């Protein structure tokens, strides 16, 4: 459907935050297919570890095995490891978890993993049963059984389901499966009524791909159509219409982008009267998109007249909802809307005239607010709004004098987010939590406005002696940078507390409070403090907070992070000897930069699925899609800045580095494992100590199932305790 297409397909860059300890395209190539510039070619020729970019190369995997064996021999032999792994497995596979789900036809569908169902079950139950303490679940699809039958390491990546409005037909779903957790998937048609894959139904080959239902017998699909049909970023740029009963290679082409686009993806929207609007989103860059509508019985697509930096979020009461990431003065209208606003216009008026109708303001965030999401329920428009980095839920109502907003009643002042909403269902699920309060699932009735607590988790760690406070550090340019501190109530301010500092700082992704049983058990209960920093680059304060750290301004992000670390030391919370840091993906780049820029400020650095070679990142896997965030090594002025921060190129064997822990995955087809491999190899060649763990499966999360996630978490927290606790404390 229409929605925040860029978030769905691109900003899925994995966030391995405090809560990620319990989180649930082209085929993999050995080296990037892109043609490097002369500068990049010269750099590659000077890189002694280029062979490590051969993902499944015999020599590269032999090195990986050697490093895994060496690191595991030390970490798994640590007296704390076995206890950590057992606690992590218990937390991740416990039956005492909320079975989050989506509603279809009075049934709640849930994906569940535990120690028995490692790959997971897709299951369902009635709404009444779901509200009980012991729901009666019916298995829809058993992924462990499917993997065994087909001899594949299947990882469930979701399902896109459809039936015509008002129809009594059962839902048909395109089920997405990844072999080993890669971004590349296959999609297979599944009948929810019979709980079986449909014989001779729609099936797509493995690729990074997008699809959308255009009717019961029609799909729009963007995939790898063969040589020359993928962008430089490795994503599809041709969208076709595929009819049931025909071969995929006979599908009708609807739109063709360019190889220098990030990608082009199909999108559809089923309106209240049953019409299915067909279209596509063409991502010219990571942050700019053109949206297209395919009029029925016409060959040329029509561009939807919204700014390049905008996202479509669906339709409510006939109004197309648009969020802005830049200021917008619609032609012929007096109003000027600001970056961060939610606006709307009459969709049918546009479809009839093909011109922009009058635009109205739905929501304008304050200086401390940011619009995190928009959800359309049956009878309600709900907004996820972050206020000083804490999420709330607001309801928007249209009236004669414009839109009015009211807050949805919540149990307290913690973090709330919309877990499920559908324009066909009046029941909305809202998740509520904070650092010390376990998750609660709230049921919100969009018709009556009533809020009922459906499920609440018992505490998974002892938080009785813990507190949460929010503080502000001052960055190098004077910007106030907020951070949350979770610590003992009686924490001494003598610099002795082992402290873990986490941040992400990119792609307008917000870091909000969340409850983590794994980190609670493995870190907080043992006396450690945890810090979540809301540095620039994120979305906590809207688009401007993100845009302040783009490209050559990225040092601001790193200065923000350093300022938080320095503030923790200055306030006596911790000291460099006891301060560790962690970050994944874009946050892994942050960790690499911190290794080089302030090795004196930390004693442990967990570098998860990182980008580290910023001279070649745009040539590896999906890297080309991120040049609008980081800058391009092929543009001289942007390259000049990247040369100052690229962790791989700025490695200095003479520096007194803390002992880092590099974590990556062989199957990661988003951020290339070569980044972590090559950086670790430099440490090895210099005779410097380091830990390294590469999961052979797992995709960008570095774990393909809950047991693998538990192992990764146990290794990371065992390492952190070794580095940051005094020896007698870590036992």
PyMOL commands that set and color helices and strands:
alter all, ss='L'
color gray80, all
select helices_A, chain A and resi 5-9+18-22+38-45+50-53+58-75+81-93+127-130+143-150+248-250+347-353+517-524+543-547+551-553+555-570+576-578+586-597+617-619+621-630+636-645+674-685+699-701+706-724
alter helices_A, ss='H'
color red, helices_A
select strands_A, chain A and resi 101-104+107-112+121-126+138-142+154-162+172-179+185-191+196-197+203-207+210-215+218-222+238-243+252-256+263-270+276-283+289-293+302-303+310-316+319-324+342-346+360-363+369-377+380-387+390-399+402-407+415-422+425-433+440-445+451-456+466-474+480-488+499-502+529-533+579-584+604-608+660-665+690-695
alter strands_A, ss='S'
color yellow, strands_A
deselect
rebuild
show_as cartoon
